[in-house]
Every structure is written in structure tokens, then in C-alpha cells.
Amino acid sequence: MSIRTLMQHTVDFQSTVPGVRTVPRVLSIAGTDPTGGAGIQADLKSIGAHGGYGMAAVTSLVAQNTRGVRSVHTPPSSFLREQLTAVSDDVVIDAVKIGMLGDTQTIQTVREWLPQAGGAVVVLDPVMVATSGDRLLATDAEDALRALVPLAALVTPNVPELAVLLNEPVATTWEDALEQGKRLAAATGTVVLVKGGHLGGTGCPDALVEPSDGTLVVTEVGGPRVATRNTHGTGCSLSAALATVQVRTHNWHRSLVLVKDWLRGALEHADELEVGQGNGPIHHFHAMGISDTANSRPFSEQAWELTAQHRAAIGTLGFVTSLGDGTLPADQFAYYLAQDALYLRDYSRVLARASSLAPTEAEQLFWASGAKNCLEVESELHRTWLSGRETMPEQGPVTKAYVDHLLAASANGSYPVVVAAVLPCYWLYAHVGNTLHAQWTAAGAGREHAYATWMETYADPAFAEATSQAIAYADAAFAGASGHDRRAMLAAFEASAWYEHEFFDAPTRLDLRESAKLP
């Protein structure tokens, strides 16, 4: 299945969950581009492509096209202030994307207004130079822009802009750029997105550098470099999309993965637009022309394709590979099991909710049995491994986020959506358990394995049979669901698969956090 829009699936699912913002109201503060590829025109397209409602306050009127900038007209800062207050006096703003600011006075005006945006997510794209090479920020405004960075939740500089913000030479390697991102995050306390688009190579990595409890957490998201010269407005589009998606996910890593997948498609289809003779724009709405097959294919087929990247990533995680070969440190396994025990406590409640909503007696008994099994059979595995521990750790952030997602799906009251949300805990565990067990058996290791009991639990034929039955019930629910619920099922399943990925990664990431203390 094409990801068509995974974002649309997310919109549809979350529109059924009380208290979740279904259509983020996003304000772009930026300059213009009459060819529509960059600036506020690109921002509004990105926001719309991700299900948001876009608004715009113009900082500069730019006469440009795909070949370059011809002139810039900056209206009085008092007029920008009137635009901003006109919006904030009337509309609740969920996110603010800040792009081209141009000069010191414009930056100061935005800085003074920002408190009126309330608790909005603020993403700063420090626009300094256009794709064509034309400068879009006065040199004497650089210090004012640096001072704005700590007021943003996320800053998204390209490699040259990152160097300017630090007043350092431009990085020539990914490793140097990453180190600069760490220094900027440490100095400002703001999450920094380090982008590899300006560097060479076949890959195009990005990385989030997040200040957390006195340390820096670095999370890389890889990806291929798309062969096209039509990259005009890529930075604008990326930052506006991140601002929109973050309103829903509240997780920068998840937001980046979703947006980067969309952006890759926008670059891959950019040549279709045939706009301009220079560096043309990306195709913001590339997904709109793809036919929707959600009504004709089984849920299980679509869901399994939708989560291919998550399954591949899980298989390469340090936690999973070392669990498979028996070299996983005991403290990491103990942390994982403790978090899993806390998770199963709430997961059993969601299974019980599925039982109460099930349309047939067989389904009611199946989900009720699953809830009982969580509290008895699987919990026994945890009690055996964790015996002797005086205290249990607190619920970790990944565990809490996963549980919150499941409880939200449960609260929405739709049986198909609840089934889709709980299914990855069956399906992905069976997949991982069987894969590791097969590798262990093929290696002729016999029973001499530190984590044999864990593998045997999830490679057990009874668990495989339960997984197959859960998949069959999900397919049946999908077949009888409305179009809205079908899209919501796919979104719920994908989100749970994402959290399974994060759950397996959490124990190792605790040890990989940067040790450098923030000032």
C-alpha cells in the first residue's frame, strides 16, 4: 500500500478521540514566493497536505522565481504586528512556523508577539539563503536570529545556516554537522534538527538533538537521496509539516519519520510539476493522485505493508539482535520486562474493552481470554525474571505514550479501531519471537540461551494460533466497517506498530544518551 496519506489515516483516527486536536491551526510567519514553491505559499500547501488549517502573516514580499530572487520589499514592522495580533486576537493557534524574517526589526516584532501564541508549538526555520544562493537575511540581523532560537521548540537549519547560528565554519561531513547540532542544542535548550541535504553522498540522513534532563538525546533518521534538481522550498515545507504533525503526535521523532516519508514522495514526484526553468518546487500534494484501495484489500494485507519499515527497523535494533544471540545485558532485559509488566496491566484492560464491544460471543470470549492471559501466563514470565527486585521502576515515557494511545483508541468506542490498536502486540511479538527462535534453532544452540524462555513464549504454537485468530477478527471487522473506520483502523495499527518499535528500542537508548551535561 502506498502511504497515500498515512497523515490522512491519522487525522481520521484522531478525529474520533476526545480531546485530540483533529485539524491543527497553524500560523506561518514568512516571506512570499510568487511561483508558489517556497515561503508562505509552500507552508500553506504543507500544512494542508498534513490535514492542518493554514494561516499566514507576511514578513516580506519577495519577487523571485525558480532561478533566483530579484528584489525584496519589507513592509513596516508595525503592519506585521497588526497581522499577528489580528490572528491571535481571534484564533487559537496550535502551532507557529517561523520562516524568512529578513531584518532585525522584523525579528524583534515576532519575538515580542510570540507570548500571544499561548502554548503553540513553535518551529523556527532560520531562513538565510534561498536555494538559488540569494541571501534573505541581513548580516546585521544574525545576532537577533540567534537570540530567537531559545524561544522555539524546534529549530531546523540546513548545514550552512547551522554554521551561521554558531558563528563557525560550515560543516563538510555528517559527523561535523551532528557535533554542531549538539553544540547548538546545548547552548539554547532547543531541539535541533540537523539535516544532511546539503552534504554529499547517496544517503540523506537527518537527526534530532533533544535536550533532556541535563543530557542530549540524538536520534538519527536515515533515508535515500532523491535524484532531482527540483528542491525549491524543501526547508520551508519540511518545517511547516513538522509544526502541523507535532500538534498530533507530541513526539518529534515520530513527527520526523512521518514527515520525512511524505517529503521523499514530494521530491520523487517533483519533476511531474514542470514548474520553472531553475530549481523547481516539490510536489506537496503528490499523494492526491494515488487511488485509494482501502475498500478492496483485506486489512491484514494493507496493515502489514504499512508497517514494513517498522518491522525492518525492529529487526536491526541492538536490543533485538542481542536478545536473539543471548548477549543482551541483564539490566536492559530487566528494564524491558519491568516496563512490559506495567504495559500489560493496561493492555489487559483494553483487551477487556474489546471483549465488551465485540459483536459475537466467540470474539467476546477470545479477547476476554487474551486479557486473562496477560495477567496470568505472560505476567508469570515477568515475575520469574524480576523476582528479588525490591522496587519496580516507574512507567517510562515510551510505555506511557503507548498506553495512552491504546486507552485513547479504547475510549473512542469503535470495536474495529480497538482491535486494530491491540493487534500489533500479538502480530509483531509473534514475528520477532519466531524470527529469533528460528535463528537460534538454525545455529544449533540447543537450550543454552539466556533468553530461551522469552523466545519460546512468543514462538509457541498456541501464541501463533491466537495471533492468527486476532488477525482474522481484524479482517472481519474491517470488512464490515465504514470507510471512516477503515482508515481509522489503519492509523491505529500503524501507531501501535510505531510504539512497538519504540518499546523494543527504549532499553538500549537509555544507555546511548549523550553524557555531556548541558550548561
HELIX and SHEET records of a PDB file:
HELIX    1   1 LEU A    6  GLN A   14  1                                   9    
HELIX    2   2 GLY A   39  ALA A   49  1                                  11    
HELIX    3   3 SER A   77  SER A   88  1                                  12    
HELIX    4   4 THR A  104  TRP A  113  1                                  10    
HELIX    5   5 LEU A  114  ALA A  117  5                                   4    
HELIX    6   6 THR A  139  ALA A  141  5                                   3    
HELIX    7   7 GLU A  142  LEU A  148  1                                   7    
HELIX    8   8 VAL A  149  LEU A  151  5                                   3    
HELIX    9   9 VAL A  159  LEU A  166  1                                   8    
HELIX   10  10 TRP A  174  THR A  188  1                                  15    
HELIX   11  11 THR A  234  THR A  249  1                                  16    
HELIX   12  12 TRP A  252  GLU A  268  1                                  17    
HELIX   13  13 ALA A  270  GLU A  272  5                                   3    
HELIX   14  14 HIS A  286  GLY A  289  5                                   4    
HELIX   15  15 PHE A  299  LEU A  306  1                                   8    
HELIX   16  16 ALA A  308  THR A  316  1                                   9    
HELIX   17  17 GLY A  318  ASP A  325  1                                   8    
HELIX   18  18 ALA A  330  LEU A  357  1                                  28    
HELIX   19  19 GLU A  361  ASN A  373  1                                  13    
HELIX   20  20 CYS A  374  GLU A  378  3                                   5    
HELIX   21  21 SER A  379  LEU A  386  1                                   8    
HELIX   22  22 PRO A  397  ALA A  411  1                                  15    
HELIX   23  23 TYR A  415  ALA A  442  1                                  28    
HELIX   24  24 ALA A  452  TYR A  458  1                                   7    
HELIX   25  25 PRO A  461  ALA A  479  1                                  19    
HELIX   26  26 GLY A  483  LEU A  512  1                                  30    
SHEET    1   A 8 TYR A  53  VAL A  58  0                                        
SHEET    2   A 8 ARG A  25  ALA A  30  1                                        
SHEET    3   A 8 ALA A  95  ILE A  98  1                                        
SHEET    4   A 8 VAL A 121  LEU A 124  1                                        
SHEET    5   A 8 LEU A 154  VAL A 155  1                                        
SHEET    6   A 8 VAL A 191  LYS A 195  1                                        
SHEET    7   A 8 ASP A 206  SER A 212 -1                                        
SHEET    8   A 8 THR A 215  VAL A 221 -1                                        
SHEET    1   B 2 LEU A  61  ASN A  65  0                                        
SHEET    2   B 2 GLY A  68  HIS A  73 -1                                        
END                                                                             
